[in-house]
Amino acid sequence: MPTIRRRISPSRPTGVKFLNASTLLWGVLFGSIGLGFFIYGKKQRAIVPLICGLALMAFPYFVSGTVLLVLVGAMLMAIPYFIRL
């Protein structure tokens, strides 16, 4: 009995999430703002901008939707304004 091979499309491998241009650009924008927050927090020895900067640089790797990416990024950018330690 011959084996049946399932054909997988080469343009869409399984298990890989695809990014669109807007998600990629928003991720770069929030990552660069996060770098600025991180450098500011490190030089001023302020913990809130330092942690928000790290979070802004890391979270685009874990969020896949563009709208959610913008909402979380805006929230992380606003935290140092409201919380001062």
mmCIF file of the C-alpha atoms, coordinates in Angstrom:
data_MODEL
# 
_entry.id   MODEL 
# 
loop_
_atom_site.group_PDB 
_atom_site.id 
_atom_site.type_symbol 
_atom_site.label_atom_id 
_atom_site.label_alt_id 
_atom_site.label_comp_id 
_atom_site.label_asym_id 
_atom_site.label_entity_id 
_atom_site.label_seq_id 
_atom_site.pdbx_PDB_ins_code 
_atom_site.Cartn_x 
_atom_site.Cartn_y 
_atom_site.Cartn_z 
_atom_site.occupancy 
_atom_site.B_iso_or_equiv 
_atom_site.pdbx_formal_charge 
_atom_site.auth_seq_id 
_atom_site.auth_comp_id 
_atom_site.auth_asym_id 
_atom_site.auth_atom_id 
_atom_site.pdbx_PDB_model_num 
ATOM 1  C CA . MET A 1 1  ? 0.000  0.000  0.000  1.00 0.00 ? 1  MET A CA 1 
ATOM 2  C CA . PRO A 1 2  ? 1.547  3.359  -1.007 1.00 0.00 ? 2  PRO A CA 1 
ATOM 3  C CA . THR A 1 3  ? 1.876  6.070  1.596  1.00 0.00 ? 3  THR A CA 1 
ATOM 4  C CA . ILE A 1 4  ? -0.026 9.282  1.104  1.00 0.00 ? 4  ILE A CA 1 
ATOM 5  C CA . ARG A 1 5  ? 2.079  12.394 1.457  1.00 0.00 ? 5  ARG A CA 1 
ATOM 6  C CA . ARG A 1 6  ? 0.458  15.601 2.470  1.00 0.00 ? 6  ARG A CA 1 
ATOM 7  C CA . ARG A 1 7  ? 1.610  18.552 0.434  1.00 0.00 ? 7  ARG A CA 1 
ATOM 8  C CA . ILE A 1 8  ? 2.670  21.579 2.447  1.00 0.00 ? 8  ILE A CA 1 
ATOM 9  C CA . SER A 1 9  ? 2.703  24.929 0.753  1.00 0.00 ? 9  SER A CA 1 
ATOM 10 C CA . PRO A 1 10 ? 6.268  26.348 0.695  1.00 0.00 ? 10 PRO A CA 1 
ATOM 11 C CA . SER A 1 11 ? 4.986  29.925 1.101  1.00 0.00 ? 11 SER A CA 1 
ATOM 12 C CA . ARG A 1 12 ? 3.334  29.223 4.472  1.00 0.00 ? 12 ARG A CA 1 
ATOM 13 C CA . PRO A 1 13 ? 5.255  26.846 6.718  1.00 0.00 ? 13 PRO A CA 1 
ATOM 14 C CA . THR A 1 14 ? 3.298  25.503 9.661  1.00 0.00 ? 14 THR A CA 1 
ATOM 15 C CA . GLY A 1 15 ? 3.855  26.863 13.154 1.00 0.00 ? 15 GLY A CA 1 
ATOM 16 C CA . VAL A 1 16 ? 5.278  30.236 12.070 1.00 0.00 ? 16 VAL A CA 1 
ATOM 17 C CA . LYS A 1 17 ? 3.479  33.501 12.795 1.00 0.00 ? 17 LYS A CA 1 
ATOM 18 C CA . PHE A 1 18 ? 3.775  36.078 10.058 1.00 0.00 ? 18 PHE A CA 1 
ATOM 19 C CA . LEU A 1 19 ? 4.298  39.773 10.696 1.00 0.00 ? 19 LEU A CA 1 
ATOM 20 C CA . ASN A 1 20 ? 2.888  42.526 8.601  1.00 0.00 ? 20 ASN A CA 1 
ATOM 21 C CA . ALA A 1 21 ? 4.681  45.808 7.990  1.00 0.00 ? 21 ALA A CA 1 
ATOM 22 C CA . SER A 1 22 ? 2.684  47.822 10.524 1.00 0.00 ? 22 SER A CA 1 
ATOM 23 C CA . THR A 1 23 ? 3.430  45.393 13.362 1.00 0.00 ? 23 THR A CA 1 
ATOM 24 C CA . LEU A 1 24 ? 7.106  45.440 12.493 1.00 0.00 ? 24 LEU A CA 1 
ATOM 25 C CA . LEU A 1 25 ? 7.316  49.238 12.345 1.00 0.00 ? 25 LEU A CA 1 
ATOM 26 C CA . TRP A 1 26 ? 5.389  49.730 15.591 1.00 0.00 ? 26 TRP A CA 1 
ATOM 27 C CA . GLY A 1 27 ? 7.712  47.217 17.243 1.00 0.00 ? 27 GLY A CA 1 
ATOM 28 C CA . VAL A 1 28 ? 10.779 49.128 16.063 1.00 0.00 ? 28 VAL A CA 1 
ATOM 29 C CA . LEU A 1 29 ? 9.267  52.421 17.252 1.00 0.00 ? 29 LEU A CA 1 
ATOM 30 C CA . PHE A 1 30 ? 8.426  51.113 20.724 1.00 0.00 ? 30 PHE A CA 1 
ATOM 31 C CA . GLY A 1 31 ? 11.799 49.390 20.976 1.00 0.00 ? 31 GLY A CA 1 
ATOM 32 C CA . SER A 1 32 ? 13.663 52.619 20.227 1.00 0.00 ? 32 SER A CA 1 
ATOM 33 C CA . ILE A 1 33 ? 11.538 54.582 22.713 1.00 0.00 ? 33 ILE A CA 1 
ATOM 34 C CA . GLY A 1 34 ? 12.231 51.808 25.227 1.00 0.00 ? 34 GLY A CA 1 
ATOM 35 C CA . LEU A 1 35 ? 15.959 52.192 24.636 1.00 0.00 ? 35 LEU A CA 1 
ATOM 36 C CA . GLY A 1 36 ? 15.643 55.903 25.384 1.00 0.00 ? 36 GLY A CA 1 
ATOM 37 C CA . PHE A 1 37 ? 13.710 55.181 28.594 1.00 0.00 ? 37 PHE A CA 1 
ATOM 38 C CA . PHE A 1 38 ? 16.280 52.570 29.596 1.00 0.00 ? 38 PHE A CA 1 
ATOM 39 C CA . ILE A 1 39 ? 19.248 54.914 29.074 1.00 0.00 ? 39 ILE A CA 1 
ATOM 40 C CA . TYR A 1 40 ? 17.475 57.739 30.925 1.00 0.00 ? 40 TYR A CA 1 
ATOM 41 C CA . GLY A 1 41 ? 16.572 55.466 33.835 1.00 0.00 ? 41 GLY A CA 1 
ATOM 42 C CA . LYS A 1 42 ? 20.084 54.103 34.070 1.00 0.00 ? 42 LYS A CA 1 
ATOM 43 C CA . LYS A 1 43 ? 21.749 57.527 34.063 1.00 0.00 ? 43 LYS A CA 1 
ATOM 44 C CA . GLN A 1 44 ? 19.267 59.107 36.490 1.00 0.00 ? 44 GLN A CA 1 
ATOM 45 C CA . ARG A 1 45 ? 19.063 55.966 38.643 1.00 0.00 ? 45 ARG A CA 1 
ATOM 46 C CA . ALA A 1 46 ? 15.281 55.977 38.279 1.00 0.00 ? 46 ALA A CA 1 
ATOM 47 C CA . ILE A 1 47 ? 13.782 52.501 38.473 1.00 0.00 ? 47 ILE A CA 1 
ATOM 48 C CA . VAL A 1 48 ? 10.400 53.169 36.792 1.00 0.00 ? 48 VAL A CA 1 
ATOM 49 C CA . PRO A 1 49 ? 11.756 54.440 33.429 1.00 0.00 ? 49 PRO A CA 1 
ATOM 50 C CA . LEU A 1 50 ? 14.409 51.701 33.509 1.00 0.00 ? 50 LEU A CA 1 
ATOM 51 C CA . ILE A 1 51 ? 11.859 48.908 33.886 1.00 0.00 ? 51 ILE A CA 1 
ATOM 52 C CA . CYS A 1 52 ? 9.420  50.497 31.433 1.00 0.00 ? 52 CYS A CA 1 
ATOM 53 C CA . GLY A 1 53 ? 12.266 50.784 28.935 1.00 0.00 ? 53 GLY A CA 1 
ATOM 54 C CA . LEU A 1 54 ? 13.086 47.105 29.294 1.00 0.00 ? 54 LEU A CA 1 
ATOM 55 C CA . ALA A 1 55 ? 9.413  46.219 28.924 1.00 0.00 ? 55 ALA A CA 1 
ATOM 56 C CA . LEU A 1 56 ? 9.049  48.436 25.832 1.00 0.00 ? 56 LEU A CA 1 
ATOM 57 C CA . MET A 1 57 ? 12.027 46.724 24.211 1.00 0.00 ? 57 MET A CA 1 
ATOM 58 C CA . ALA A 1 58 ? 10.812 43.203 25.022 1.00 0.00 ? 58 ALA A CA 1 
ATOM 59 C CA . PHE A 1 59 ? 7.035  43.175 24.637 1.00 0.00 ? 59 PHE A CA 1 
ATOM 60 C CA . PRO A 1 60 ? 6.836  43.425 20.792 1.00 0.00 ? 60 PRO A CA 1 
ATOM 61 C CA . TYR A 1 61 ? 8.267  39.891 20.662 1.00 0.00 ? 61 TYR A CA 1 
ATOM 62 C CA . PHE A 1 62 ? 5.277  38.529 22.555 1.00 0.00 ? 62 PHE A CA 1 
ATOM 63 C CA . VAL A 1 63 ? 2.353  40.557 21.150 1.00 0.00 ? 63 VAL A CA 1 
ATOM 64 C CA . SER A 1 64 ? 1.137  39.611 17.688 1.00 0.00 ? 64 SER A CA 1 
ATOM 65 C CA . GLY A 1 65 ? -1.769 41.987 16.988 1.00 0.00 ? 65 GLY A CA 1 
ATOM 66 C CA . THR A 1 66 ? -1.160 45.544 15.820 1.00 0.00 ? 66 THR A CA 1 
ATOM 67 C CA . VAL A 1 67 ? -3.940 47.117 17.878 1.00 0.00 ? 67 VAL A CA 1 
ATOM 68 C CA . LEU A 1 68 ? -2.851 45.315 21.044 1.00 0.00 ? 68 LEU A CA 1 
ATOM 69 C CA . LEU A 1 69 ? 0.760  46.286 20.317 1.00 0.00 ? 69 LEU A CA 1 
ATOM 70 C CA . VAL A 1 70 ? -0.142 49.980 20.128 1.00 0.00 ? 70 VAL A CA 1 
ATOM 71 C CA . LEU A 1 71 ? -2.329 49.861 23.250 1.00 0.00 ? 71 LEU A CA 1 
ATOM 72 C CA . VAL A 1 72 ? 0.252  48.090 25.406 1.00 0.00 ? 72 VAL A CA 1 
ATOM 73 C CA . GLY A 1 73 ? 3.048  50.321 24.076 1.00 0.00 ? 73 GLY A CA 1 
ATOM 74 C CA . ALA A 1 74 ? 1.119  53.509 24.821 1.00 0.00 ? 74 ALA A CA 1 
ATOM 75 C CA . MET A 1 75 ? 0.318  52.247 28.305 1.00 0.00 ? 75 MET A CA 1 
ATOM 76 C CA . LEU A 1 76 ? 3.972  51.394 29.005 1.00 0.00 ? 76 LEU A CA 1 
ATOM 77 C CA . MET A 1 77 ? 5.066  54.809 27.758 1.00 0.00 ? 77 MET A CA 1 
ATOM 78 C CA . ALA A 1 78 ? 2.561  56.559 30.072 1.00 0.00 ? 78 ALA A CA 1 
ATOM 79 C CA . ILE A 1 79 ? 3.547  54.690 33.239 1.00 0.00 ? 79 ILE A CA 1 
ATOM 80 C CA . PRO A 1 80 ? 6.672  56.810 34.032 1.00 0.00 ? 80 PRO A CA 1 
ATOM 81 C CA . TYR A 1 81 ? 4.582  59.967 33.721 1.00 0.00 ? 81 TYR A CA 1 
ATOM 82 C CA . PHE A 1 82 ? 2.111  58.868 36.389 1.00 0.00 ? 82 PHE A CA 1 
ATOM 83 C CA . ILE A 1 83 ? 4.373  56.849 38.705 1.00 0.00 ? 83 ILE A CA 1 
ATOM 84 C CA . ARG A 1 84 ? 7.346  58.666 40.173 1.00 0.00 ? 84 ARG A CA 1 
ATOM 85 C CA . LEU A 1 85 ? 9.566  56.871 42.673 1.00 0.00 ? 85 LEU A CA 1 
# 
